[in-house]
Amino acid sequence: MAGAAEIRNHLSTEGQSIYTDGAYLSKTGGAWHLEDSPYKAGWILEMLARHPEFQPKTICEIGCGAGGILVELGKGLPAGNEYTGYEISPQAHEISLRHFGDTNVRFVLGSAFDDGQTYDLALVMDVVEHVEDCFAFLRETRKKARRTILHIPLDAHVSAILRGRNSWETVGHLHIFTMETALKTLEHSGYRVIDWFLTEGATSVPTGSIKTKLANVFRRPLNMLDPRLSARLLGGNSMMIFAE
């Protein structure tokens, strides 16, 4: 069995070249999804509001990208909280320093598993699907904090299967999930799921292709009627999961 150091090295290097050589920056139009930060931070605040007994003081984000989510959280959570963002991409790290270098967020260029720091809460927002060995990644993440909030896209739906959609080339997703497989993946990695809800990224975020906007004509009413059915048929949904 591989030791912890070997696992950390594997997570830091293998399959990560597109995030360090600038290729993924190009895929995101040079913004590294910074425009989505307010929505994602809002979903985190919604989850925390559902569990007022948990008041994290130290928060890290593993794979923080351009850092916008942590900065937005700092506006909505109590003053005095400490925030740390870990990111392996030098391009994303440079964006975070350029835009948010004067905030109360500490940005670290490198793997979150290379130091011994632990936190009350770890955030893993749209990262699990990009990691080659997602199980080893989740087990290491579980050691990083008392509790974890994850955002996992649900790419396995009827529309995607019928269209033969390839999430590898389009969005860099090596793993595709349904609601059930996302929860089972966390369970298999040693987590206990406390709570979860669906998010509607395709209809909430004012970006996307013409195809996405056309599909939203059907997604919106179906999401209002039955969001789980909409996630299975048309996609555009993710899961916000609170676990320990």
MOPE-V983697 format. One record per residue. N is the residue number from 1. PHI is phi in whole degrees, 0 to 359 (NA if undefined). BURIAL is # if it has 16 or more other ideal C-beta (glycine too) atoms within 10 Angstrom, else .. Layout:
N & PHI & BURIAL
N & PHI & BURIAL
//
This chain:
1 & NA & .
2 & 291 & .
3 & 281 & .
4 & 298 & .
5 & 296 & .
6 & 294 & .
7 & 296 & #
8 & 298 & #
9 & 295 & .
10 & 297 & #
11 & 294 & #
12 & 277 & .
13 & 238 & .
14 & 289 & .
15 & 71 & .
16 & 252 & #
17 & 299 & .
18 & 294 & .
19 & 269 & #
20 & 246 & #
21 & 261 & .
22 & 96 & .
23 & 295 & .
24 & 289 & #
25 & 302 & #
26 & 294 & .
27 & 300 & .
28 & 265 & #
29 & 72 & .
30 & 85 & .
31 & 251 & .
32 & 53 & #
33 & 62 & #
34 & 300 & #
35 & 293 & .
36 & 272 & #
37 & 303 & #
38 & 299 & .
39 & 292 & #
40 & 294 & #
41 & 297 & #
42 & 298 & #
43 & 292 & #
44 & 296 & #
45 & 298 & .
46 & 298 & .
47 & 296 & #
48 & 296 & #
49 & 294 & .
50 & 285 & .
51 & 225 & .
52 & 296 & .
53 & 290 & .
54 & 256 & .
55 & 237 & .
56 & 291 & #
57 & 257 & .
58 & 243 & #
59 & 228 & #
60 & 239 & #
61 & 238 & #
62 & 266 & #
63 & 79 & #
64 & 281 & #
65 & 60 & #
66 & 278 & #
67 & 89 & #
68 & 295 & #
69 & 296 & #
70 & 296 & #
71 & 296 & #
72 & 295 & #
73 & 298 & #
74 & 300 & #
75 & 279 & .
76 & 253 & .
77 & 254 & #
78 & 302 & .
79 & 296 & .
80 & 99 & .
81 & 294 & #
82 & 249 & .
83 & 234 & #
84 & 227 & #
85 & 246 & #
86 & 256 & #
87 & 209 & #
88 & 271 & #
89 & 274 & #
90 & 295 & .
91 & 292 & #
92 & 294 & #
93 & 298 & #
94 & 296 & #
95 & 297 & #
96 & 298 & #
97 & 291 & .
98 & 292 & .
99 & 269 & .
100 & 229 & #
101 & 296 & .
102 & 258 & .
103 & 265 & .
104 & 270 & .
105 & 260 & #
106 & 265 & .
107 & 255 & #
108 & 242 & #
109 & 271 & .
110 & 145 & .
111 & 288 & #
112 & 292 & #
113 & 264 & #
114 & 268 & .
115 & 240 & .
116 & 263 & .
117 & 290 & .
118 & 237 & .
119 & 222 & #
120 & 289 & #
121 & 222 & #
122 & 249 & #
123 & 250 & #
124 & 227 & #
125 & 258 & #
126 & 59 & #
127 & 238 & #
128 & 308 & #
129 & 290 & #
130 & 268 & #
131 & 269 & #
132 & 304 & .
133 & 256 & #
134 & 291 & #
135 & 289 & .
136 & 298 & #
137 & 301 & #
138 & 293 & #
139 & 294 & #
140 & 292 & #
141 & 297 & #
142 & 300 & #
143 & 283 & .
144 & 279 & #
145 & 205 & #
146 & 298 & .
147 & 221 & #
148 & 224 & #
149 & 246 & #
150 & 238 & #
151 & 239 & #
152 & 234 & #
153 & 289 & #
154 & 256 & #
155 & 275 & #
156 & 267 & #
157 & 218 & #
158 & 302 & .
159 & 300 & .
160 & 294 & #
161 & 294 & .
162 & 294 & .
163 & 274 & .
164 & 64 & .
165 & 293 & #
166 & 254 & .
167 & 284 & #
168 & 293 & .
169 & 284 & .
170 & 284 & .
171 & 229 & #
172 & 72 & #
173 & 269 & #
174 & 278 & .
175 & 234 & #
176 & 242 & #
177 & 235 & #
178 & 255 & .
179 & 302 & #
180 & 292 & .
181 & 288 & .
182 & 297 & #
183 & 292 & #
184 & 294 & .
185 & 298 & #
186 & 293 & #
187 & 300 & .
188 & 296 & .
189 & 270 & #
190 & 100 & .
191 & 276 & #
192 & 250 & .
193 & 281 & #
194 & 268 & #
195 & 198 & .
196 & 200 & #
197 & 210 & .
198 & 273 & #
199 & 246 & #
200 & 244 & #
201 & 298 & #
202 & 297 & #
203 & 261 & #
204 & 270 & .
205 & 269 & #
206 & 282 & .
207 & 226 & .
208 & 129 & .
209 & 283 & .
210 & 298 & .
211 & 300 & .
212 & 296 & #
213 & 294 & .
214 & 293 & .
215 & 297 & #
216 & 295 & #
217 & 301 & .
218 & 268 & .
219 & 296 & #
220 & 302 & .
221 & 293 & .
222 & 289 & .
223 & 296 & #
224 & 291 & .
225 & 282 & .
226 & 203 & .
227 & 299 & #
228 & 291 & .
229 & 294 & .
230 & 299 & #
231 & 298 & #
232 & 285 & #
233 & 267 & .
234 & 251 & #
235 & 74 & #
236 & 85 & #
237 & 249 & #
238 & 226 & #
239 & 249 & #
240 & 262 & #
241 & 237 & #
242 & 251 & #
243 & 216 & #
244 & 218 & .
//
